[in-house]
């Protein structure tokens, strides 16, 4: 079953966590110094927030799937939708290990489709970085999603994000 994913950048993590704890009537499933995530069943959503240096607001949307096969099928649908799809295998970001597919809709909204298969001890893979954006970002910039890439970066093809 798919789970909708929303990642927001926030200016004040502590006050945002308090707000979303009340809104969702539960504490985060994952909480770190720079990140929090709620895995909700009603509505079925993976809702994440971080304060890693990007401007506050919606960072990206996405779909989380339960298997590699579901990610492959979703990738075919993304290809059919017509956008450039940038794969990332064994990505490390948002304290998780995932295989990912990134794309952007016609308005430039970034979409992350992913299958998480393990936990990680860091927000992102510090050795690889994030497409030159450093620790501030683990989702690719619109420029990265807009063109195919084979460069190894945490946001384009190898070790990345939430």
Backbone as JSON Lines, residues from 0, in Angstrom:
{"i":0,"aa":"X","n":[0.84,-1.18,0.0],"ca":[0.0,0.0,0.0],"c":[0.89,1.24,0.0]}
{"i":1,"aa":"X","n":[0.55,2.2,-0.81],"ca":[1.29,3.46,-0.86],"c":[0.95,4.34,0.34]}
{"i":2,"aa":"X","n":[1.9,5.18,0.69],"ca":[1.69,6.17,1.76],"c":[2.11,7.51,1.19]}
{"i":3,"aa":"X","n":[1.25,8.51,1.28],"ca":[1.57,9.85,0.81],"c":[2.66,10.43,1.7]}
{"i":4,"aa":"X","n":[3.56,11.22,1.11],"ca":[4.68,11.8,1.85],"c":[4.7,13.31,1.62]}
{"i":5,"aa":"X","n":[4.86,14.04,2.7],"ca":[5.03,15.5,2.66],"c":[6.22,15.84,3.52]}
{"i":6,"aa":"X","n":[7.14,16.65,2.99],"ca":[8.29,17.11,3.78],"c":[8.27,18.64,3.79]}
{"i":7,"aa":"X","n":[8.19,19.21,4.98],"ca":[8.21,20.66,5.16],"c":[9.53,21.1,5.76]}
{"i":8,"aa":"X","n":[10.03,22.23,5.29],"ca":[11.14,22.9,5.96],"c":[10.52,23.85,6.98]}
{"i":9,"aa":"X","n":[11.06,23.88,8.18],"ca":[10.53,24.74,9.24],"c":[11.64,25.6,9.83]}
{"i":10,"aa":"X","n":[11.27,26.76,10.32],"ca":[12.24,27.67,10.93],"c":[12.51,27.29,12.38]}
{"i":11,"aa":"X","n":[11.5,26.83,13.1],"ca":[11.63,26.5,14.52],"c":[11.12,25.08,14.72]}
{"i":12,"aa":"X","n":[12.04,24.13,14.82],"ca":[11.66,22.72,14.91],"c":[10.85,22.44,16.17]}
{"i":13,"aa":"X","n":[11.28,22.96,17.31],"ca":[10.59,22.66,18.58],"c":[9.14,23.11,18.56]}
{"i":14,"aa":"X","n":[8.88,24.34,18.12],"ca":[7.49,24.8,18.1],"c":[6.68,24.06,17.04]}
{"i":15,"aa":"X","n":[7.32,23.68,15.94],"ca":[6.62,22.91,14.91],"c":[6.28,21.52,15.42]}
{"i":16,"aa":"X","n":[7.18,20.9,16.15],"ca":[6.89,19.58,16.73],"c":[5.72,19.68,17.69]}
{"i":17,"aa":"X","n":[5.71,20.71,18.54],"ca":[4.58,20.88,19.46],"c":[3.27,21.03,18.68]}
{"i":18,"aa":"X","n":[3.27,21.84,17.63],"ca":[2.08,22.06,16.82],"c":[1.59,20.74,16.21]}
{"i":19,"aa":"X","n":[2.49,20.01,15.55],"ca":[2.07,18.78,14.87],"c":[1.75,17.65,15.85]}
{"i":20,"aa":"X","n":[2.36,17.63,17.04],"ca":[1.96,16.67,18.07],"c":[0.49,16.85,18.41]}
{"i":21,"aa":"X","n":[0.07,18.09,18.57],"ca":[-1.33,18.38,18.88],"c":[-2.24,18.07,17.69]}
{"i":22,"aa":"X","n":[-1.82,18.5,16.49],"ca":[-2.64,18.27,15.3],"c":[-2.86,16.78,15.05]}
{"i":23,"aa":"X","n":[-1.8,15.99,15.17],"ca":[-1.88,14.56,14.88],"c":[-2.24,13.72,16.11]}
{"i":24,"aa":"X","n":[-2.3,14.36,17.29],"ca":[-2.63,13.69,18.56],"c":[-1.66,12.56,18.87]}
{"i":25,"aa":"X","n":[-0.41,12.76,18.51],"ca":[0.64,11.77,18.82],"c":[2.01,12.39,18.62]}
{"i":26,"aa":"X","n":[3.02,11.86,19.31],"ca":[4.39,12.36,19.11],"c":[4.97,11.82,17.81]}
{"i":27,"aa":"X","n":[6.1,12.37,17.35],"ca":[6.74,11.87,16.14],"c":[7.17,10.41,16.29]}
{"i":28,"aa":"X","n":[7.16,9.7,15.2],"ca":[7.68,8.34,15.16],"c":[9.2,8.36,15.23]}
{"i":29,"aa":"X","n":[9.79,9.39,14.58],"ca":[11.23,9.61,14.59],"c":[11.45,11.07,14.98]}
{"i":30,"aa":"X","n":[12.32,11.32,15.94],"ca":[12.65,12.7,16.32],"c":[14.15,12.81,16.54]}
{"i":31,"aa":"X","n":[14.77,13.75,15.83],"ca":[16.2,14.02,15.95],"c":[16.36,15.52,16.18]}
{"i":32,"aa":"X","n":[17.58,15.99,16.34],"ca":[17.84,17.4,16.6],"c":[17.43,18.31,15.45]}
{"i":33,"aa":"X","n":[17.38,17.78,14.22],"ca":[17.07,18.6,13.05],"c":[15.91,18.06,12.22]}
{"i":34,"aa":"X","n":[15.17,17.07,12.76],"ca":[14.21,16.34,11.94],"c":[13.17,15.66,12.82]}
{"i":35,"aa":"X","n":[11.94,15.58,12.31],"ca":[10.89,14.79,12.96],"c":[9.99,14.22,11.88]}
{"i":36,"aa":"X","n":[9.46,13.01,12.16],"ca":[8.58,12.35,11.19],"c":[7.45,11.66,11.93]}
{"i":37,"aa":"X","n":[6.24,11.81,11.39],"ca":[5.06,11.13,11.89],"c":[4.61,10.15,10.81]}
{"i":38,"aa":"X","n":[4.5,8.88,11.16],"ca":[3.97,7.86,10.25],"c":[2.52,7.63,10.68]}
{"i":39,"aa":"X","n":[1.61,8.3,10.01],"ca":[0.21,8.27,10.39],"c":[-0.56,7.24,9.57]}
{"i":40,"aa":"X","n":[-1.54,6.62,10.2],"ca":[-2.41,5.68,9.49],"c":[-3.74,6.31,9.09]}
{"i":41,"aa":"X","n":[-4.11,7.42,9.73],"ca":[-5.37,8.08,9.4],"c":[-5.19,9.59,9.49]}
{"i":42,"aa":"X","n":[-4.9,10.26,8.39],"ca":[-4.75,9.73,7.04],"c":[-3.41,9.01,6.91]}
{"i":43,"aa":"X","n":[-3.31,8.11,5.93],"ca":[-2.07,7.34,5.71],"c":[-1.03,8.25,5.06]}
{"i":44,"aa":"X","n":[-0.15,8.79,5.91],"ca":[0.83,9.77,5.43],"c":[2.15,9.63,6.19]}
{"i":45,"aa":"X","n":[3.23,9.88,5.5],"ca":[4.56,10.03,6.08],"c":[4.8,11.53,6.06]}
{"i":46,"aa":"X","n":[4.65,12.19,7.2],"ca":[4.76,13.64,7.31],"c":[6.06,13.97,8.03]}
{"i":47,"aa":"X","n":[6.96,14.67,7.35],"ca":[8.27,14.97,7.91],"c":[8.53,16.48,7.92]}
{"i":48,"aa":"X","n":[9.27,16.93,8.93],"ca":[9.71,18.32,9.0],"c":[11.2,18.33,9.33]}
{"i":49,"aa":"X","n":[11.88,19.37,8.87],"ca":[13.29,19.52,9.21],"c":[13.66,21.0,9.23]}
{"i":50,"aa":"X","n":[14.73,21.3,9.92],"ca":[15.27,22.66,9.92],"c":[16.74,22.58,9.57]}
{"i":51,"aa":"X","n":[17.01,22.23,8.33],"ca":[18.38,22.02,7.86],"c":[18.88,23.14,6.97]}
{"i":52,"aa":"X","n":[18.22,24.3,6.99],"ca":[18.75,25.45,6.28],"c":[18.0,25.91,5.05]}
{"i":53,"aa":"X","n":[17.02,25.19,4.59],"ca":[16.23,25.64,3.45],"c":[15.14,26.58,3.92]}
{"i":54,"aa":"X","n":[14.61,27.36,3.0],"ca":[13.53,28.29,3.32],"c":[12.31,27.51,3.82]}
{"i":55,"aa":"X","n":[11.61,28.04,4.84],"ca":[10.41,27.35,5.34],"c":[9.36,27.19,4.25]}
{"i":56,"aa":"X","n":[8.65,26.08,4.31],"ca":[7.58,25.78,3.37],"c":[7.69,24.35,2.87]}
{"i":57,"aa":"X","n":[6.88,24.03,1.88],"ca":[6.88,22.67,1.34],"c":[8.2,22.43,0.61]}
{"i":58,"aa":"X","n":[8.92,21.41,1.01],"ca":[10.16,21.04,0.35],"c":[9.87,20.12,-0.82]}
{"i":59,"aa":"X","n":[9.13,19.04,-0.55],"ca":[8.75,18.12,-1.62],"c":[7.58,17.26,-1.17]}
{"i":60,"aa":"X","n":[6.94,16.64,-2.14],"ca":[5.86,15.68,-1.91],"c":[6.35,14.33,-2.39]}
{"i":61,"aa":"X","n":[5.63,13.28,-2.06],"ca":[6.07,11.99,-2.54],"c":[5.12,10.86,-2.24]}
{"i":62,"aa":"X","n":[5.53,9.67,-2.66],"ca":[4.83,8.43,-2.37],"c":[5.83,7.43,-1.84]}
{"i":63,"aa":"X","n":[5.53,6.85,-0.69],"ca":[6.35,5.8,-0.11],"c":[5.67,4.47,-0.41]}
{"i":64,"aa":"X","n":[6.44,3.51,-0.93],"ca":[5.89,2.2,-1.26],"c":[6.52,1.14,-0.36]}
{"i":65,"aa":"X","n":[5.92,-0.04,-0.33],"ca":[6.35,-1.09,0.57],"c":[7.4,-2.04,0.0]}
{"i":66,"aa":"X","n":[7.66,-1.97,-1.32],"ca":[8.61,-2.92,-1.89],"c":[9.34,-2.32,-3.08]}
{"i":67,"aa":"X","n":[10.45,-2.93,-3.43],"ca":[11.23,-2.53,-4.61],"c":[10.39,-2.7,-5.88]}
{"i":68,"aa":"X","n":[9.57,-3.76,-5.91],"ca":[8.72,-4.01,-7.08],"c":[7.69,-2.89,-7.25]}
{"i":69,"aa":"X","n":[7.11,-2.43,-6.16],"ca":[6.16,-1.32,-6.23],"c":[6.86,-0.04,-6.7]}
{"i":70,"aa":"X","n":[8.11,0.16,-6.28],"ca":[8.87,1.33,-6.72],"c":[9.13,1.25,-8.23]}
{"i":71,"aa":"X","n":[9.46,0.07,-8.72],"ca":[9.67,-0.12,-10.16],"c":[8.4,0.2,-10.93]}
{"i":72,"aa":"X","n":[7.26,-0.3,-10.46],"ca":[5.98,-0.02,-11.13],"c":[5.66,1.48,-11.09]}
{"i":73,"aa":"X","n":[5.92,2.11,-9.96],"ca":[5.69,3.55,-9.84],"c":[6.62,4.31,-10.79]}
{"i":74,"aa":"X","n":[7.85,3.83,-10.94],"ca":[8.79,4.45,-11.88],"c":[8.27,4.42,-13.31]}
{"i":75,"aa":"X","n":[7.62,3.32,-13.69],"ca":[7.02,3.25,-15.03],"c":[5.93,4.3,-15.19]}
{"i":76,"aa":"X","n":[5.14,4.51,-14.15],"ca":[4.08,5.54,-14.21],"c":[4.69,6.94,-14.28]}
{"i":77,"aa":"X","n":[5.79,7.17,-13.55],"ca":[6.46,8.47,-13.62],"c":[7.02,8.71,-15.02]}
{"i":78,"aa":"X","n":[7.61,7.68,-15.62],"ca":[8.1,7.81,-17.0],"c":[6.96,8.16,-17.94]}
{"i":79,"aa":"X","n":[5.83,7.48,-17.78],"ca":[4.67,7.74,-18.64],"c":[4.12,9.15,-18.45]}
{"i":80,"aa":"X","n":[4.31,9.71,-17.24],"ca":[3.83,11.06,-16.96],"c":[4.65,12.11,-17.71]}
{"i":81,"aa":"X","n":[5.84,11.73,-18.17],"ca":[6.62,12.63,-19.03],"c":[7.72,13.42,-18.39]}
{"i":82,"aa":"X","n":[7.89,13.36,-17.1],"ca":[8.98,14.11,-16.48],"c":[10.27,13.32,-16.48]}
{"i":83,"aa":"X","n":[11.37,13.99,-16.23],"ca":[12.65,13.31,-16.07],"c":[12.65,12.63,-14.72]}
{"i":84,"aa":"X","n":[13.05,11.39,-14.68],"ca":[13.11,10.63,-13.44],"c":[14.58,10.4,-13.09]}
{"i":85,"aa":"X","n":[14.99,10.87,-11.91],"ca":[16.36,10.71,-11.44],"c":[16.37,9.65,-10.33]}
{"i":86,"aa":"X","n":[16.94,8.47,-10.61],"ca":[16.97,7.42,-9.59],"c":[18.1,7.62,-8.57]}
{"i":87,"aa":"X","n":[17.88,7.13,-7.37],"ca":[18.9,7.08,-6.32],"c":[18.79,5.72,-5.67]}
{"i":88,"aa":"X","n":[19.86,4.96,-5.72],"ca":[19.85,3.65,-5.07],"c":[20.62,3.72,-3.76]}
{"i":89,"aa":"X","n":[20.12,3.01,-2.78],"ca":[20.76,2.93,-1.46],"c":[21.03,4.32,-0.88]}
{"i":90,"aa":"X","n":[20.07,5.2,-1.01],"ca":[20.2,6.56,-0.51],"c":[20.2,6.58,1.01]}
{"i":91,"aa":"X","n":[20.99,7.47,1.59],"ca":[21.01,7.67,3.04],"c":[20.58,9.1,3.31]}
{"i":92,"aa":"X","n":[19.41,9.27,3.88],"ca":[18.92,10.6,4.23],"c":[17.72,10.48,5.14]}
{"i":93,"aa":"X","n":[17.49,11.54,5.89],"ca":[16.37,11.58,6.84],"c":[16.39,10.37,7.76]}
{"i":94,"aa":"X","n":[17.61,9.98,8.14],"ca":[17.82,8.9,9.09],"c":[17.27,7.56,8.58]}
{"i":95,"aa":"X","n":[17.27,7.39,7.26],"ca":[16.78,6.15,6.66],"c":[17.62,5.78,5.45]}
{"i":96,"aa":"X","n":[17.55,4.51,5.06],"ca":[18.16,4.02,3.83],"c":[17.02,3.67,2.87]}
{"i":97,"aa":"X","n":[17.1,4.2,1.66],"ca":[16.0,4.03,0.71],"c":[16.51,4.0,-0.72]}
{"i":98,"aa":"X","n":[15.75,3.34,-1.57],"ca":[15.88,3.49,-3.01],"c":[14.84,4.52,-3.4]}
{"i":99,"aa":"X","n":[15.23,5.46,-4.3],"ca":[14.35,6.59,-4.61],"c":[14.28,6.88,-6.09]}
{"i":100,"aa":"X","n":[13.21,7.52,-6.46],"ca":[13.04,8.1,-7.79],"c":[12.56,9.52,-7.58]}
{"i":101,"aa":"X","n":[13.27,10.49,-8.17],"ca":[12.9,11.89,-8.06],"c":[12.4,12.38,-9.41]}
{"i":102,"aa":"X","n":[11.4,13.25,-9.38],"ca":[10.92,13.91,-10.59],"c":[10.31,15.24,-10.16]}
{"i":103,"aa":"X","n":[9.84,16.0,-11.13],"ca":[9.14,17.25,-10.84],"c":[7.9,17.3,-11.71]}
{"i":104,"aa":"X","n":[6.81,17.86,-11.16],"ca":[5.6,18.0,-11.96],"c":[5.75,19.21,-12.88]}
{"i":105,"aa":"X","n":[4.79,19.48,-13.74],"ca":[4.92,20.6,-14.69],"c":[5.14,21.97,-14.04]}
{"i":106,"aa":"X","n":[4.74,22.13,-12.77],"ca":[4.95,23.4,-12.06],"c":[6.3,23.47,-11.37]}
{"i":107,"aa":"X","n":[7.05,22.36,-11.38],"ca":[8.35,22.33,-10.72],"c":[8.32,21.78,-9.31]}
{"i":108,"aa":"X","n":[7.17,21.32,-8.83],"ca":[7.1,20.71,-7.5],"c":[7.85,19.4,-7.52]}
{"i":109,"aa":"X","n":[8.79,19.24,-6.6],"ca":[9.6,18.03,-6.54],"c":[8.8,16.89,-5.92]}
{"i":110,"aa":"X","n":[8.91,15.72,-6.53],"ca":[8.25,14.5,-6.06],"c":[9.3,13.43,-5.8]}
{"i":111,"aa":"X","n":[9.24,12.84,-4.62],"ca":[10.12,11.76,-4.21],"c":[9.28,10.49,-4.08]}
{"i":112,"aa":"X","n":[9.61,9.47,-4.85],"ca":[8.99,8.16,-4.7],"c":[10.07,7.25,-4.12]}
{"i":113,"aa":"X","n":[9.73,6.47,-3.09],"ca":[10.8,5.73,-2.42],"c":[10.33,4.48,-1.71]}
{"i":114,"aa":"X","n":[11.28,3.56,-1.54],"ca":[11.11,2.35,-0.75],"c":[12.21,2.37,0.31]}
{"i":115,"aa":"X","n":[11.81,2.45,1.57],"ca":[12.76,2.47,2.68],"c":[13.01,1.04,3.15]}
{"i":116,"aa":"X","n":[14.3,0.69,3.28],"ca":[14.64,-0.67,3.68],"c":[15.53,-0.73,4.91]}
{"i":117,"aa":"X","n":[15.8,0.41,5.54],"ca":[16.61,0.39,6.75],"c":[16.74,1.75,7.39]}
{"i":118,"aa":"X","n":[17.28,1.76,8.59],"ca":[17.53,3.0,9.32],"c":[18.95,3.46,9.05]}
{"i":119,"aa":"X","n":[19.2,4.75,9.3],"ca":[20.54,5.32,9.2],"c":[20.78,6.17,10.44]}
{"i":120,"aa":"X","n":[22.03,6.39,10.76],"ca":[22.38,7.15,11.96],"c":[22.57,8.63,11.67]}
{"i":121,"aa":"X","n":[22.51,9.03,10.39],"ca":[22.7,10.43,10.03],"c":[21.54,10.91,9.15]}
{"i":122,"aa":"X","n":[21.38,12.23,9.08],"ca":[20.36,12.82,8.23],"c":[20.65,12.54,6.76]}
{"i":123,"aa":"X","n":[21.91,12.65,6.37],"ca":[22.3,12.34,4.99],"c":[23.73,11.81,5.01]}
{"i":124,"aa":"X","n":[24.18,11.31,3.87],"ca":[25.53,10.75,3.77],"c":[26.54,11.89,3.62]}
{"i":125,"aa":"X","n":[27.23,12.22,4.69],"ca":[28.14,13.37,4.73],"c":[29.31,13.23,3.75]}
{"i":126,"aa":"X","n":[29.72,12.0,3.43],"ca":[30.84,11.83,2.51],"c":[30.48,12.21,1.09]}
{"i":127,"aa":"X","n":[29.23,12.06,0.72],"ca":[28.81,12.34,-0.65],"c":[28.27,13.75,-0.78]}
{"i":128,"aa":"X","n":[27.58,14.25,0.24],"ca":[26.99,15.57,0.15],"c":[25.67,15.53,-0.59]}
{"i":129,"aa":"X","n":[25.14,16.66,-0.89],"ca":[23.83,16.73,-1.52],"c":[23.91,17.58,-2.77]}
{"i":130,"aa":"X","n":[24.43,17.04,-3.82],"ca":[24.48,17.74,-5.11],"c":[25.05,19.14,-4.95]}
{"i":131,"aa":"X","n":[26.07,19.26,-4.11],"ca":[26.71,20.54,-3.9],"c":[25.98,21.45,-2.94]}
{"i":132,"aa":"X","n":[24.85,20.98,-2.38],"ca":[24.06,21.83,-1.49],"c":[24.41,21.62,-0.03]}
{"i":133,"aa":"X","n":[25.25,20.64,0.29],"ca":[25.65,20.4,1.66],"c":[24.52,19.86,2.51]}
{"i":134,"aa":"X","n":[24.71,19.93,3.82],"ca":[23.75,19.34,4.75],"c":[22.4,20.04,4.75]}
{"i":135,"aa":"X","n":[22.3,21.2,4.16],"ca":[21.05,21.94,4.18],"c":[19.95,21.24,3.41]}
{"i":136,"aa":"X","n":[20.3,20.37,2.5],"ca":[19.26,19.78,1.66],"c":[19.56,18.33,1.35]}
{"i":137,"aa":"X","n":[18.54,17.53,1.35],"ca":[18.69,16.16,0.9],"c":[17.8,15.88,-0.28]}
{"i":138,"aa":"X","n":[16.89,16.73,-0.58],"ca":[16.07,16.58,-1.78],"c":[16.73,17.38,-2.88]}
{"i":139,"aa":"X","n":[16.7,16.88,-4.1],"ca":[17.38,17.59,-5.18],"c":[16.71,18.92,-5.5]}
{"i":140,"aa":"X","n":[17.52,19.84,-5.96],"ca":[16.97,21.11,-6.41],"c":[16.2,20.89,-7.69]}
{"i":141,"aa":"X","n":[15.32,21.79,-8.07],"ca":[14.56,21.62,-9.32],"c":[15.47,21.45,-10.53]}
{"i":142,"aa":"X","n":[16.65,22.05,-10.53],"ca":[17.56,21.92,-11.67],"c":[18.05,20.48,-11.8]}
{"i":143,"aa":"X","n":[18.27,19.81,-10.69],"ca":[18.75,18.43,-10.73],"c":[17.66,17.51,-11.24]}
{"i":144,"aa":"X","n":[16.44,17.69,-10.79],"ca":[15.34,16.85,-11.23],"c":[15.01,17.12,-12.69]}
{"i":145,"aa":"X","n":[15.21,18.34,-13.14],"ca":[14.82,18.73,-14.49],"c":[15.69,18.13,-15.58]}
{"i":146,"aa":"X","n":[16.85,17.6,-15.24],"ca":[17.71,17.02,-16.26],"c":[18.26,15.68,-15.78]}
{"i":147,"aa":"X","n":[18.49,14.75,-16.71],"ca":[19.06,13.48,-16.29],"c":[20.46,13.7,-15.72]}
{"i":148,"aa":"X","n":[20.84,12.86,-14.77],"ca":[22.15,12.99,-14.19],"c":[22.72,11.62,-13.88]}
{"i":149,"aa":"X","n":[24.01,11.51,-13.99],"ca":[24.67,10.27,-13.59],"c":[25.68,10.55,-12.5]}
{"i":150,"aa":"X","n":[25.78,11.78,-12.07],"ca":[26.73,12.13,-11.01],"c":[26.3,11.48,-9.7]}
{"i":151,"aa":"X","n":[27.26,11.07,-8.92],"ca":[26.94,10.49,-7.63],"c":[26.75,11.61,-6.63]}
{"i":152,"aa":"X","n":[25.52,11.77,-6.17],"ca":[25.22,12.76,-5.15],"c":[24.09,12.25,-4.3]}
{"i":153,"aa":"X","n":[23.95,12.79,-3.12],"ca":[22.92,12.26,-2.25],"c":[21.53,12.62,-2.76]}
{"i":154,"aa":"X","n":[21.44,13.46,-3.72],"ca":[20.13,13.86,-4.18],"c":[19.86,13.49,-5.63]}
{"i":155,"aa":"X","n":[20.8,12.96,-6.32],"ca":[20.54,12.67,-7.73],"c":[20.64,11.19,-8.05]}
{"i":156,"aa":"X","n":[21.62,10.51,-7.56],"ca":[21.75,9.11,-7.96],"c":[22.23,8.16,-6.89]}
{"i":157,"aa":"X","n":[22.7,8.6,-5.75],"ca":[23.14,7.55,-4.85],"c":[22.72,7.71,-3.41]}
{"i":158,"aa":"X","n":[23.31,8.5,-2.57],"ca":[22.99,8.44,-1.15],"c":[22.24,9.66,-0.67]}
{"i":159,"aa":"X","n":[20.95,9.55,-0.36],"ca":[20.16,10.72,-0.04],"c":[19.1,10.58,1.02]}
{"i":160,"aa":"X","n":[17.95,11.04,0.78],"ca":[17.03,11.67,1.72],"c":[15.68,11.04,1.98]}
{"i":161,"aa":"X","n":[14.95,11.73,2.74],"ca":[13.67,11.49,3.38],"c":[12.57,11.08,2.48]}
